[in-house]
Structures are given as structure tokens and as C-alpha cells.
């Protein structure tokens, strides 16, 4: 199970945290590496976000559908993890508007 913490450059003033990070369960095992909604529309989007509550895979806000954000707005699930190719190690909290990283992750210098 990944333990998430606010990135030092996470977007909030020093000292602000994200209580939702403590509630993140194990990374849901998604069977899909495609945005569910884009796939249904015949599009393949690669800028993907995985909901850390239920495992829904949606596209990022820079994609035409912004389906990850739409999922948050309809479900209230606050945390998504990047599942873009290349193994990015970050998550986002929609409620607190902060980037998160795994506790044991080191940012490149």
C-alpha cells in the first residue's frame, strides 16, 4: 500500500496538509489502461488518472473530456494517481488542490 504525502512543491503554503491522503486505500487494480468514457466514444487517451477510491480510470484535464475530474465531481472521490506511460509517481487531491507523492519517493534534483 502506498502512503501518500504532500509534495514539497505541492501547491500549498508550507504547513498545509491533505487529510485525504491518509484515507487512500491500496491502489485499486484496474483492468483498463484506457479512459472508460473516451473508450466508449472510440477515442484512446493516454493522459490517465486512476481514482484511488474505486479504481475508475479517466483522462486528465488536458484531454478533451476531462473525465477524471468529471468522476470526482459526480462521486466525491478526492484522490487520483497518474497512470501515464513512464511510471510517474504522483497523485492529486481535488479537495485540497495539492500534489502528493509516495512517502518514500525522492524528487529529481
Rosetta constraint file for C-alpha pairs under 8 A:
AtomPair CA 1 CA 25 HARMONIC 7.07 0.50
AtomPair CA 1 CA 26 HARMONIC 4.73 0.50
AtomPair CA 1 CA 27 HARMONIC 6.77 0.50
AtomPair CA 2 CA 26 HARMONIC 6.60 0.50
AtomPair CA 2 CA 27 HARMONIC 7.23 0.50
AtomPair CA 2 CA 102 HARMONIC 6.13 0.50
AtomPair CA 2 CA 103 HARMONIC 7.71 0.50
AtomPair CA 3 CA 21 HARMONIC 7.51 0.50
AtomPair CA 3 CA 22 HARMONIC 7.32 0.50
AtomPair CA 3 CA 24 HARMONIC 7.71 0.50
AtomPair CA 3 CA 102 HARMONIC 5.61 0.50
AtomPair CA 3 CA 103 HARMONIC 5.66 0.50
AtomPair CA 4 CA 21 HARMONIC 5.48 0.50
AtomPair CA 4 CA 22 HARMONIC 7.14 0.50
AtomPair CA 4 CA 24 HARMONIC 7.71 0.50
AtomPair CA 4 CA 91 HARMONIC 7.94 0.50
AtomPair CA 4 CA 100 HARMONIC 5.91 0.50
AtomPair CA 4 CA 101 HARMONIC 5.45 0.50
AtomPair CA 4 CA 102 HARMONIC 4.59 0.50
AtomPair CA 4 CA 103 HARMONIC 5.55 0.50
AtomPair CA 5 CA 18 HARMONIC 7.68 0.50
AtomPair CA 5 CA 21 HARMONIC 6.52 0.50
AtomPair CA 5 CA 100 HARMONIC 5.27 0.50
AtomPair CA 5 CA 101 HARMONIC 5.56 0.50
AtomPair CA 5 CA 102 HARMONIC 6.21 0.50
AtomPair CA 5 CA 103 HARMONIC 5.63 0.50
AtomPair CA 6 CA 10 HARMONIC 5.91 0.50
AtomPair CA 6 CA 17 HARMONIC 6.37 0.50
AtomPair CA 6 CA 18 HARMONIC 6.75 0.50
AtomPair CA 6 CA 98 HARMONIC 6.67 0.50
AtomPair CA 6 CA 99 HARMONIC 6.02 0.50
AtomPair CA 6 CA 100 HARMONIC 4.36 0.50
AtomPair CA 6 CA 101 HARMONIC 6.31 0.50
AtomPair CA 7 CA 98 HARMONIC 7.76 0.50
AtomPair CA 7 CA 99 HARMONIC 5.81 0.50
AtomPair CA 7 CA 100 HARMONIC 5.01 0.50
AtomPair CA 7 CA 101 HARMONIC 5.62 0.50
AtomPair CA 9 CA 99 HARMONIC 7.78 0.50
AtomPair CA 10 CA 98 HARMONIC 5.03 0.50
AtomPair CA 10 CA 99 HARMONIC 4.51 0.50
AtomPair CA 10 CA 100 HARMONIC 6.64 0.50
AtomPair CA 11 CA 97 HARMONIC 7.25 0.50
AtomPair CA 11 CA 98 HARMONIC 5.44 0.50
AtomPair CA 11 CA 99 HARMONIC 6.85 0.50
AtomPair CA 12 CA 16 HARMONIC 6.21 0.50
AtomPair CA 12 CA 97 HARMONIC 7.76 0.50
AtomPair CA 12 CA 98 HARMONIC 6.41 0.50
AtomPair CA 18 CA 22 HARMONIC 7.91 0.50
AtomPair CA 18 CA 93 HARMONIC 7.60 0.50
AtomPair CA 18 CA 96 HARMONIC 6.16 0.50
AtomPair CA 18 CA 98 HARMONIC 7.47 0.50
AtomPair CA 19 CA 23 HARMONIC 7.39 0.50
AtomPair CA 20 CA 24 HARMONIC 6.76 0.50
AtomPair CA 20 CA 78 HARMONIC 7.08 0.50
AtomPair CA 20 CA 79 HARMONIC 7.43 0.50
AtomPair CA 20 CA 93 HARMONIC 7.42 0.50
AtomPair CA 21 CA 79 HARMONIC 7.62 0.50
AtomPair CA 21 CA 93 HARMONIC 7.85 0.50
AtomPair CA 21 CA 100 HARMONIC 7.88 0.50
AtomPair CA 24 CA 52 HARMONIC 6.11 0.50
AtomPair CA 24 CA 53 HARMONIC 6.76 0.50
AtomPair CA 24 CA 79 HARMONIC 7.44 0.50
AtomPair CA 25 CA 52 HARMONIC 6.74 0.50
AtomPair CA 25 CA 53 HARMONIC 6.79 0.50
AtomPair CA 26 CA 52 HARMONIC 7.54 0.50
AtomPair CA 27 CA 52 HARMONIC 5.86 0.50
AtomPair CA 27 CA 55 HARMONIC 7.61 0.50
AtomPair CA 28 CA 51 HARMONIC 7.81 0.50
AtomPair CA 28 CA 52 HARMONIC 6.31 0.50
AtomPair CA 28 CA 53 HARMONIC 7.31 0.50
AtomPair CA 28 CA 54 HARMONIC 6.51 0.50
AtomPair CA 28 CA 55 HARMONIC 4.83 0.50
AtomPair CA 29 CA 55 HARMONIC 6.56 0.50
AtomPair CA 30 CA 55 HARMONIC 5.63 0.50
AtomPair CA 30 CA 56 HARMONIC 7.32 0.50
AtomPair CA 30 CA 57 HARMONIC 7.49 0.50
AtomPair CA 32 CA 36 HARMONIC 7.74 0.50
AtomPair CA 32 CA 57 HARMONIC 7.15 0.50
AtomPair CA 33 CA 48 HARMONIC 7.93 0.50
AtomPair CA 33 CA 57 HARMONIC 7.33 0.50
AtomPair CA 34 CA 38 HARMONIC 7.62 0.50
AtomPair CA 34 CA 39 HARMONIC 6.45 0.50
AtomPair CA 34 CA 44 HARMONIC 6.47 0.50
AtomPair CA 34 CA 45 HARMONIC 6.50 0.50
AtomPair CA 34 CA 46 HARMONIC 7.04 0.50
AtomPair CA 34 CA 48 HARMONIC 7.30 0.50
AtomPair CA 34 CA 57 HARMONIC 6.71 0.50
AtomPair CA 34 CA 58 HARMONIC 7.44 0.50
AtomPair CA 35 CA 39 HARMONIC 5.89 0.50
AtomPair CA 35 CA 44 HARMONIC 7.21 0.50
AtomPair CA 35 CA 45 HARMONIC 6.30 0.50
AtomPair CA 35 CA 46 HARMONIC 7.91 0.50
AtomPair CA 35 CA 48 HARMONIC 6.61 0.50
AtomPair CA 35 CA 57 HARMONIC 5.22 0.50
AtomPair CA 35 CA 58 HARMONIC 4.35 0.50
AtomPair CA 35 CA 59 HARMONIC 5.43 0.50
AtomPair CA 35 CA 67 HARMONIC 7.53 0.50
AtomPair CA 36 CA 40 HARMONIC 6.38 0.50
AtomPair CA 36 CA 56 HARMONIC 7.65 0.50
AtomPair CA 36 CA 57 HARMONIC 6.14 0.50
AtomPair CA 36 CA 58 HARMONIC 6.18 0.50
AtomPair CA 37 CA 41 HARMONIC 6.48 0.50
AtomPair CA 37 CA 58 HARMONIC 7.15 0.50
AtomPair CA 37 CA 67 HARMONIC 6.92 0.50
AtomPair CA 38 CA 42 HARMONIC 6.31 0.50
AtomPair CA 38 CA 43 HARMONIC 5.00 0.50
AtomPair CA 38 CA 44 HARMONIC 6.29 0.50
AtomPair CA 38 CA 45 HARMONIC 6.76 0.50
AtomPair CA 38 CA 59 HARMONIC 7.74 0.50
AtomPair CA 38 CA 65 HARMONIC 7.24 0.50
AtomPair CA 39 CA 43 HARMONIC 5.20 0.50
AtomPair CA 39 CA 44 HARMONIC 5.87 0.50
AtomPair CA 39 CA 45 HARMONIC 7.93 0.50
AtomPair CA 45 CA 59 HARMONIC 6.43 0.50
AtomPair CA 45 CA 63 HARMONIC 7.29 0.50
AtomPair CA 46 CA 59 HARMONIC 7.30 0.50
AtomPair CA 46 CA 84 HARMONIC 6.24 0.50
AtomPair CA 46 CA 85 HARMONIC 7.45 0.50
AtomPair CA 47 CA 59 HARMONIC 5.57 0.50
AtomPair CA 47 CA 60 HARMONIC 5.57 0.50
AtomPair CA 47 CA 62 HARMONIC 7.82 0.50
AtomPair CA 47 CA 63 HARMONIC 7.06 0.50
AtomPair CA 47 CA 82 HARMONIC 7.96 0.50
AtomPair CA 47 CA 83 HARMONIC 7.59 0.50
AtomPair CA 47 CA 84 HARMONIC 5.47 0.50
AtomPair CA 48 CA 57 HARMONIC 6.61 0.50
AtomPair CA 48 CA 58 HARMONIC 5.67 0.50
AtomPair CA 48 CA 59 HARMONIC 4.46 0.50
AtomPair CA 48 CA 60 HARMONIC 5.67 0.50
AtomPair CA 48 CA 68 HARMONIC 7.82 0.50
AtomPair CA 48 CA 82 HARMONIC 6.11 0.50
AtomPair CA 48 CA 83 HARMONIC 5.42 0.50
AtomPair CA 48 CA 84 HARMONIC 5.47 0.50
AtomPair CA 49 CA 57 HARMONIC 5.70 0.50
AtomPair CA 49 CA 58 HARMONIC 5.40 0.50
AtomPair CA 49 CA 59 HARMONIC 5.93 0.50
AtomPair CA 49 CA 60 HARMONIC 6.25 0.50
AtomPair CA 49 CA 68 HARMONIC 6.11 0.50
AtomPair CA 49 CA 80 HARMONIC 5.65 0.50
AtomPair CA 49 CA 81 HARMONIC 5.38 0.50
AtomPair CA 49 CA 82 HARMONIC 4.68 0.50
AtomPair CA 49 CA 83 HARMONIC 5.60 0.50
AtomPair CA 49 CA 84 HARMONIC 7.50 0.50
AtomPair CA 50 CA 55 HARMONIC 5.77 0.50
AtomPair CA 50 CA 56 HARMONIC 5.82 0.50
AtomPair CA 50 CA 57 HARMONIC 4.68 0.50
AtomPair CA 50 CA 58 HARMONIC 6.65 0.50
AtomPair CA 50 CA 68 HARMONIC 7.74 0.50
AtomPair CA 50 CA 80 HARMONIC 5.14 0.50
AtomPair CA 50 CA 81 HARMONIC 5.07 0.50
AtomPair CA 50 CA 82 HARMONIC 6.35 0.50
AtomPair CA 50 CA 83 HARMONIC 6.39 0.50
AtomPair CA 51 CA 55 HARMONIC 4.85 0.50
AtomPair CA 51 CA 56 HARMONIC 5.20 0.50
AtomPair CA 51 CA 57 HARMONIC 6.44 0.50
AtomPair CA 51 CA 68 HARMONIC 7.67 0.50
AtomPair CA 51 CA 77 HARMONIC 7.12 0.50
AtomPair CA 51 CA 79 HARMONIC 6.00 0.50
AtomPair CA 51 CA 80 HARMONIC 4.42 0.50
AtomPair CA 51 CA 81 HARMONIC 6.55 0.50
AtomPair CA 52 CA 77 HARMONIC 7.78 0.50
AtomPair CA 52 CA 79 HARMONIC 5.55 0.50
AtomPair CA 52 CA 80 HARMONIC 5.46 0.50
AtomPair CA 52 CA 81 HARMONIC 6.72 0.50
AtomPair CA 53 CA 77 HARMONIC 6.11 0.50
AtomPair CA 53 CA 78 HARMONIC 7.95 0.50
AtomPair CA 53 CA 79 HARMONIC 7.15 0.50
AtomPair CA 56 CA 71 HARMONIC 7.91 0.50
AtomPair CA 57 CA 68 HARMONIC 6.95 0.50
AtomPair CA 58 CA 66 HARMONIC 7.38 0.50
AtomPair CA 58 CA 67 HARMONIC 4.82 0.50
AtomPair CA 58 CA 68 HARMONIC 4.19 0.50
AtomPair CA 58 CA 69 HARMONIC 7.92 0.50
AtomPair CA 58 CA 71 HARMONIC 7.49 0.50
AtomPair CA 59 CA 63 HARMONIC 6.10 0.50
AtomPair CA 59 CA 65 HARMONIC 6.88 0.50
AtomPair CA 59 CA 66 HARMONIC 5.51 0.50
AtomPair CA 59 CA 67 HARMONIC 5.14 0.50
AtomPair CA 59 CA 68 HARMONIC 5.36 0.50
AtomPair CA 60 CA 65 HARMONIC 7.92 0.50
AtomPair CA 60 CA 66 HARMONIC 5.13 0.50
AtomPair CA 60 CA 67 HARMONIC 6.71 0.50
AtomPair CA 60 CA 68 HARMONIC 5.88 0.50
AtomPair CA 60 CA 69 HARMONIC 7.32 0.50
AtomPair CA 61 CA 65 HARMONIC 7.34 0.50
AtomPair CA 61 CA 66 HARMONIC 4.23 0.50
AtomPair CA 61 CA 67 HARMONIC 7.47 0.50
AtomPair CA 61 CA 68 HARMONIC 7.42 0.50
AtomPair CA 61 CA 69 HARMONIC 6.90 0.50
AtomPair CA 62 CA 66 HARMONIC 6.74 0.50
AtomPair CA 66 CA 70 HARMONIC 6.42 0.50
AtomPair CA 67 CA 71 HARMONIC 6.02 0.50
AtomPair CA 68 CA 72 HARMONIC 6.43 0.50
AtomPair CA 68 CA 80 HARMONIC 7.80 0.50
AtomPair CA 69 CA 73 HARMONIC 6.18 0.50
AtomPair CA 70 CA 74 HARMONIC 6.22 0.50
AtomPair CA 71 CA 75 HARMONIC 5.84 0.50
AtomPair CA 71 CA 76 HARMONIC 7.73 0.50
AtomPair CA 71 CA 77 HARMONIC 7.69 0.50
AtomPair CA 72 CA 76 HARMONIC 4.95 0.50
AtomPair CA 72 CA 77 HARMONIC 5.20 0.50
AtomPair CA 72 CA 78 HARMONIC 6.28 0.50
AtomPair CA 72 CA 94 HARMONIC 7.54 0.50
AtomPair CA 73 CA 77 HARMONIC 7.99 0.50
AtomPair CA 78 CA 93 HARMONIC 5.42 0.50
AtomPair CA 78 CA 94 HARMONIC 5.27 0.50
AtomPair CA 78 CA 95 HARMONIC 5.94 0.50
AtomPair CA 79 CA 91 HARMONIC 6.82 0.50
AtomPair CA 79 CA 92 HARMONIC 5.68 0.50
AtomPair CA 79 CA 93 HARMONIC 4.68 0.50
AtomPair CA 79 CA 94 HARMONIC 6.48 0.50
AtomPair CA 80 CA 91 HARMONIC 5.45 0.50
AtomPair CA 80 CA 92 HARMONIC 5.44 0.50
AtomPair CA 80 CA 93 HARMONIC 6.77 0.50
AtomPair CA 81 CA 89 HARMONIC 7.85 0.50
AtomPair CA 81 CA 90 HARMONIC 6.02 0.50
AtomPair CA 81 CA 91 HARMONIC 4.05 0.50
AtomPair CA 81 CA 92 HARMONIC 6.43 0.50
AtomPair CA 82 CA 88 HARMONIC 6.35 0.50
AtomPair CA 82 CA 89 HARMONIC 7.01 0.50
AtomPair CA 82 CA 90 HARMONIC 6.03 0.50
AtomPair CA 82 CA 91 HARMONIC 5.96 0.50
AtomPair CA 83 CA 87 HARMONIC 6.86 0.50
AtomPair CA 83 CA 88 HARMONIC 6.91 0.50
AtomPair CA 84 CA 88 HARMONIC 6.61 0.50
AtomPair CA 89 CA 101 HARMONIC 6.27 0.50
AtomPair CA 89 CA 102 HARMONIC 7.02 0.50
AtomPair CA 89 CA 105 HARMONIC 7.69 0.50
AtomPair CA 90 CA 99 HARMONIC 6.75 0.50
AtomPair CA 90 CA 100 HARMONIC 5.55 0.50
AtomPair CA 90 CA 101 HARMONIC 4.72 0.50
AtomPair CA 90 CA 102 HARMONIC 7.11 0.50
AtomPair CA 91 CA 99 HARMONIC 5.75 0.50
AtomPair CA 91 CA 100 HARMONIC 4.87 0.50
AtomPair CA 91 CA 101 HARMONIC 6.22 0.50
AtomPair CA 92 CA 97 HARMONIC 6.98 0.50
AtomPair CA 92 CA 98 HARMONIC 5.86 0.50
AtomPair CA 92 CA 99 HARMONIC 4.64 0.50
AtomPair CA 92 CA 100 HARMONIC 5.85 0.50
AtomPair CA 93 CA 97 HARMONIC 5.36 0.50
AtomPair CA 93 CA 98 HARMONIC 5.52 0.50
AtomPair CA 93 CA 99 HARMONIC 6.57 0.50
AtomPair CA 93 CA 100 HARMONIC 7.49 0.50
AtomPair CA 94 CA 98 HARMONIC 7.43 0.50
AtomPair CA 101 CA 105 HARMONIC 6.46 0.50
